[in-house]
């Protein structure tokens, strides 16, 4: 098998159009590595993306360390194609390799998960993401998303004064009920356990749909307590990172009992790992949705196809890669808060 397939990889640096604020600081650029897997018999090529977020991705310490693993993948591609679970602790690299495999299986045309979505007959509901910034910048984004027809708005909180963030959410609620506009917030672990419940009570008055990762990861007892007592449903996000074994994933869900989990294939085990998280969540009555982790249009396209194949009903955290100055061509486009695949 090793002689049949060959792999190459190339680093790309994506530059943000505007510096993008998160609770971890301001992002100005983003690294990714594009994989090309060639079938030397059919001459077809599959394309994948290994996307990392510095300080968050569990498999990235430095470019040197990361590219050392990519070089090992290149040299032992036959072994890893037969033993993909050996990449479980490298979720972004696993995702890139899985993308290549799915692309090859489907003819090397970047059709990773054929479905009515890729046929152009189905769309995916998505949320409009409001990035952190000063009040005027965030208000401008909210107004734009509402004008564009989104029925679900997700706002990142924790970067500016909490009262100011509440004011922005109140502005939406003055004009739109929870039936008209679904409001999600993402704290990225920025609340302290001592203050979290008070803040969640304040958010509950505004009919917030859910809050992502209210407190930092690793505080399992505190998170368990919040999931039991919070008036706002809690969604786990960063808490899932680095949990690679089936038993450990099940134990985490059984202990915390969140209302939702949020899946980012680049961080949460590739597509196979995400599929396992979904299975475990469904068995426990936990709902879920998918989001991107700042992938280029190559990875974003694959994640959207994955969501489309699963026939999702919840708004997903997906888009068209419009954050970046230069990006790869994409078949995805948005109309009225829904993601479509242009089948040409």
SVG drawing of the C-alpha trace seen along z (x, -y; Angstrom):
<svg xmlns="http://www.w3.org/2000/svg" viewBox="-41 -53 53 55">
<polyline fill="none" stroke="black" stroke-width="0.4" points="0.0,0.0 2.9,-2.4 4.1,-2.3 0.7,-3.1 0.2,-6.4 2.5,-9.4 1.9,-12.5 3.1,-16.1 2.3,-19.1 2.7,-22.8 2.4,-25.5 0.0,-28.5 -0.4,-31.7 -3.9,-33.2 -4.1,-36.9 -7.2,-38.3 -8.9,-41.2 -9.4,-42.8 -7.6,-41.7 -10.1,-39.4 -10.6,-39.6 -11.1,-36.5 -10.8,-36.0 -7.3,-34.7 -6.2,-37.9 -6.2,-39.5 -5.6,-37.2 -3.9,-38.7 -3.0,-35.6 -3.6,-31.9 -1.4,-28.9 -2.5,-25.8 -0.9,-23.0 -2.4,-21.7 -2.0,-18.0 -2.0,-16.3 -2.4,-12.6 -1.7,-11.0 -2.9,-7.6 0.0,-6.6 -2.2,-4.0 -5.2,-6.1 -3.2,-9.3 -6.0,-11.0 -5.2,-13.4 -7.0,-14.1 -6.7,-17.4 -6.8,-18.0 -6.1,-20.7 -4.3,-20.5 -5.5,-23.6 -4.2,-24.8 -4.9,-27.5 -1.8,-28.4 -2.4,-28.0 -5.5,-25.9 -4.7,-23.0 -3.5,-20.1 -1.2,-18.7 0.8,-22.0 3.7,-23.3 5.9,-24.8 6.2,-24.7 9.3,-22.5 7.5,-19.9 4.3,-20.0 6.2,-19.6 8.2,-16.8 4.9,-14.8 3.8,-15.8 7.1,-14.4 6.6,-11.2 3.1,-11.0 4.6,-11.6 7.2,-8.8 4.8,-6.3 1.6,-7.3 0.8,-3.6 0.9,-2.7 -1.2,-5.7 -3.8,-5.1 -4.3,-1.6 -4.0,-2.7 -5.6,-6.2 -6.3,-5.8 -2.5,-6.2 -3.1,-9.9 -5.8,-10.3 -3.5,-12.6 -3.0,-14.7 -6.6,-15.7 -5.8,-18.4 -3.4,-16.0 -5.9,-13.2 -8.6,-15.5 -6.3,-16.5 -5.5,-12.9 -9.2,-11.9 -10.1,-14.7 -7.5,-13.4 -8.9,-9.9 -12.5,-10.9 -11.6,-13.1 -9.8,-10.3 -12.7,-7.9 -15.0,-10.3 -12.9,-11.1 -10.5,-13.8 -12.9,-16.7 -13.1,-17.9 -16.4,-16.2 -15.7,-14.7 -19.2,-13.8 -21.7,-13.5 -25.2,-14.4 -28.2,-16.5 -26.2,-19.4 -23.4,-18.9 -26.0,-18.2 -27.2,-21.8 -30.6,-20.6 -30.3,-21.3 -28.9,-24.2 -27.5,-24.4 -28.8,-26.9 -25.8,-28.8 -25.3,-31.4 -24.0,-34.9 -20.9,-35.3 -20.2,-38.6 -16.5,-39.0 -15.2,-40.7 -14.2,-44.4 -15.4,-47.7 -19.1,-48.4 -19.5,-50.3 -17.7,-47.5 -19.8,-44.8 -23.0,-46.7 -22.1,-47.3 -21.6,-43.6 -24.9,-42.7 -26.8,-45.1 -25.1,-43.7 -26.0,-40.1 -29.6,-41.0 -29.8,-42.9 -28.3,-39.8 -31.2,-37.7 -29.7,-35.6 -32.1,-34.1 -29.4,-32.9 -26.7,-35.3 -23.7,-34.1 -21.8,-36.7 -18.4,-36.2 -18.3,-37.6 -15.6,-38.1 -13.4,-40.7 -15.1,-43.9 -17.1,-45.0 -19.9,-42.4 -22.6,-45.2 -21.7,-46.5 -22.1,-43.1 -25.5,-42.7 -26.5,-46.1 -25.7,-44.9 -27.8,-41.8 -30.6,-43.9 -30.6,-46.0 -31.4,-42.9 -34.1,-41.7 -35.9,-45.1 -36.7,-44.4 -36.7,-40.6 -38.2,-37.8 -36.4,-34.5 -38.7,-33.0 -37.5,-35.6 -33.8,-35.6 -31.9,-32.9 -29.1,-34.3 -26.0,-32.2 -23.0,-33.5 -19.5,-32.1 -17.5,-32.9 -14.4,-30.9 -13.9,-30.0 -13.7,-33.7 -16.0,-33.6 -14.7,-32.6 -16.6,-29.9 -17.5,-32.4 -19.2,-34.8 -20.5,-32.4 -23.9,-31.8 -24.7,-35.4 -23.7,-36.2 -25.8,-33.3 -28.8,-34.6 -28.4,-38.0 -28.1,-36.3 -31.2,-34.2 -33.3,-37.4 -32.5,-37.9 -33.7,-34.5 -30.2,-33.3 -30.3,-29.9 -27.0,-28.6 -23.6,-29.6 -20.4,-27.9 -17.7,-27.1 -18.6,-29.5 -15.6,-28.6 -12.1,-27.4 -11.5,-23.8 -10.5,-21.2 -12.8,-22.4 -15.0,-19.4 -16.9,-19.7 -17.6,-23.4 -18.8,-22.7 -20.9,-19.8 -22.6,-22.1 -23.2,-24.9 -24.8,-22.4 -27.1,-21.3 -28.0,-24.8 -27.6,-27.3 -30.8,-28.9 -29.0,-29.1 -28.2,-25.7 -24.4,-25.0 -22.5,-23.8 -19.0,-22.2 -16.4,-23.3 -12.8,-23.5 -13.6,-20.9 -13.6,-18.3 -10.1,-19.0 -7.5,-16.3 -10.1,-13.7 -9.2,-11.0 -10.3,-7.6 -14.0,-6.4 -14.1,-5.6 -12.8,-9.0 -15.2,-10.8 -18.1,-8.8 -16.9,-9.5 -16.7,-13.2 -20.2,-13.4 -21.6,-11.2 -19.9,-13.3 -20.7,-16.9 -24.0,-16.1 -24.0,-19.2 -27.0,-20.3 -25.0,-20.6 -21.5,-19.8 -19.9,-21.8 -17.7,-20.0 -14.7,-21.3 -13.1,-18.4 -9.7,-20.0 -9.7,-20.0 -12.0,-17.2 -10.6,-14.1 -11.1,-14.7 -14.3,-13.5 -14.1,-10.1 -13.7,-11.5 -16.5,-14.0 -18.8,-11.1 -18.0,-9.3 -18.7,-12.3 -22.1,-12.7 -22.9,-9.0 -22.0,-9.2 -24.0,-12.5 -27.1,-11.1 -27.0,-8.1 -27.2,-10.5 -29.8,-12.9 -27.2,-15.6 -27.7,-17.8 -24.8,-19.2 -23.7,-21.4 -20.6,-21.8 -18.4,-24.8 -15.2,-25.6 -12.0,-26.5 -10.8,-29.2 -9.9,-26.7 -9.3,-27.9 -12.0,-27.4 -10.6,-23.9 -11.3,-22.7 -14.4,-24.7 -15.8,-23.1 -15.2,-19.6 -16.8,-20.5 -19.8,-22.0 -20.2,-18.8 -19.9,-16.7 -22.7,-18.7 -24.8,-18.5 -24.3,-14.7 -25.7,-14.5 -28.8,-16.5 -28.4,-19.0 -31.3,-21.1 -29.6,-23.3 -27.8,-26.4 -24.1,-25.5 -21.1,-27.7 -20.0,-27.7 -19.3,-30.4 -17.4,-31.0 -13.9,-32.0 -14.6,-35.7 -12.4,-36.6 -9.2,-36.2 -7.5,-38.5 -6.7,-35.7 -8.3,-32.3 -8.8,-29.3 -11.7,-29.1 -14.9,-27.9 -18.2,-26.4 -20.0,-27.7 -22.2,-30.8 -24.6,-32.3 -28.2,-33.6 -30.5,-34.6 -28.5,-33.0 -28.2,-29.6 -25.1,-28.0 -25.4,-26.6 -23.1,-24.5 -22.8,-25.8 -23.0,-22.7 -21.6,-23.6"/>
</svg>
